Amino acid sequence: MTSATVRVYSNQRTTGRPRTGGMWLRGLCRDCNSLAGENYDAAYGDFTARISAYFSARTRLRLPAAESAPPVSVAPGRVARSVLIGMFATTPHLRTMFPSLACDLQHRRPHIAMPDGATLRMALYPSRSTRLASMAYGLRILTRRQHYHVFSEIYFRPLAWVLSPNEDRLVVAELGESAVSSWPVVDQ
């Protein structure tokens, strides 16, 4: 897997020389990036390693039928902060949409309230492919009518995370059900 630096010079977007090492991007200032790296990313890495080990011991990672969550320890506040800071990197517009959330994260407030209009959701993700994306909207009409509307998404095995419009905005009769409405809400 390779990555490359995106550069903007004289209003022209270019990419630098490809390097090995996977996906990365520059969406945060040095202070905010260091905030995540020094305080929260290790908790996220530990959590995903434990979930991966749990499912590896059970043959392979798969989306479970209605079974309980894996019995792994987690630092939920640190994991959520790592994910949310990553979402601010992939979707800089979140800073203007949810300024109080950006401020709470930046100032390491002990309690972070999800803003009105947004919900953090998580699901197990069995694929080996990775996806980091900004706002996305899609509509499925051929089988079961559904829509996919997210502010930001991180699909990185073994978990997928989306910041989506909250429950009261998820069901729009003409568009069908939200594709992420069955994902657990992890706001708390």
N, C-alpha and C positions, 0 to 999 in steps of 0.2 A: 504494500500500500504506500502511496506517495502523497505528499502535500506540497503546496506552493504558496508563496506569499502573494496576496493581491495588492497591487499598487495603483495609486491614482496619481498621475503626473501630467500637468497641463490639461486637465480634464479628460485624460485618456486612461482607461482601465487596462492594466497589463498584469500578467502573472510573472513571478520570478522563476528561478530555476527550480524544477521539481526536486524534492528531497524525500528520502525514506522517513517513515515515522508516523504515518497515518494522518487523520484529520485534525486540523486546528484552524483557528481563525483569529483575527484581531478585531474584536468588537468591544473590548473593555479598555479603559485606561490602565496604566500600570498598577495604581493603588487598588482598584477594584479587582483586577486579576489576581494580585497578590493576596487580597482579602479572601478570595475563594480558595486559592492554593494553600495558604498557610493555615486556614481555619476549618474548611469544610470538605474539600475534595478527598482527603484521606478517609473520612467517615463514609463518603459515598463509595469509594473504592472498596473499603472493607465490607460494606453492606452487599455490594454486587458480587464480590468474591465468595461470600458466605452463601448467597442464594445460588450461585453457579455450582458451588461444591455440593450443596444439598441436592440439587437436581441431577448433577453428574452421578451421584451415588445411586440415583434412582433410574438409571440407564441414560436417558438424555433429556435435555431441557424441552419441555413441551407446555403448551397452555393447558392447565389442569381443568378438569370438569369441576363441578362445585366441591372443592376440597378446601380445607383451611389453609391459611397462609403458612409458609415454611417456618419452622421453629428456629429462627436465626435472630441474634441480637442486632439491634440497630440504634443509632443515634438519630432519631427522626428529624429533629430540628436542624441538625448539621447536614443531613442528606438533602432535605428540602431546600435549604439555603444554597447548597452546591448546585442543585438542579436549576433553581430560579436564577442564580447569578449567570449560569450558562445560557439560560434563555434570554437574559438581557444582552448577552454577547451576540447571539444569533439574530435577535430582533431588537435593535436599538430603539425602535419606535415605542417599545414598551415603556421607556423612560417618560415619554409624554403622555401615554395612555394611563399609566399607573404611577404617578410621581411619588405617592406616599409609600408604595411598596419599594421603589428604588431607594428612597431615603432610609427606610427601615433596614434594608439590606446593607446599604453603604455604612450606616452608623452602628451596625451590629446590635440592633435593639433586641432585648431578650424575648419580646413577643412580637411576632410579625403577623398582622392580620391580612388575609387575602382581601383585595379590593372588591368593592361591589362590581359585579359584571365579569368576574374571572374565577375559575376553578382549576385547581391543579389535580390532574388525574394520572394514574399509573397502571400499567398492565405488564404481565410477563411477555417477553418478546423473544421467540425462539430462533429467529433468523440470524445468520452470521453477518448480514449486511448492516451497515450503520447509516443513519440519516440524521442530520442536523438541519432544521429548516425554520424559516421565518413563517410569517402568516401564510396560511393555506386555506383554500376553500375548494371543495369538490362536491359533485352530485352524482349519485348512482341512481339510474332509473330502470335498468333492465330486469333485475330480479326483485329485490325488496327495495323500495324507495327509501334512500338515506342521504344525508348530507354530512360532509366532513368539514368542520369549521374550527380552526385552531389559531391561537395567537402565536404560538411557538411550539416546536416539538423536538424531542430528543429520543431517537430510537438507537439504543446502544445496548446490545446483548448483555445481560439477560432481561433488561427492563426497557419499557417505552414510557415516556412521560409526555403529556400535552398540557399546555395552559390553554383552556378553552373558555368560551362564554359559559356563564354559570347556568344552573338548571332551568331557571325561568326563561332563558333564551334558547334552550336546546330543541324544543319541539315547535316546529313551524309546520302547520298542516300541509301546505303545498309542497314542502321540501321533504317531508317524512321525518323519521327519527334520526337523531344524531348518531353517527357511527361510533362515537366514543361515550354515549350515554350509559352503556353498561360497564364502563371502566370504573373502578373504585375511585371515589373522591378522597384525596389525601391532604386536604386543606388544614386539618387539625394536627 
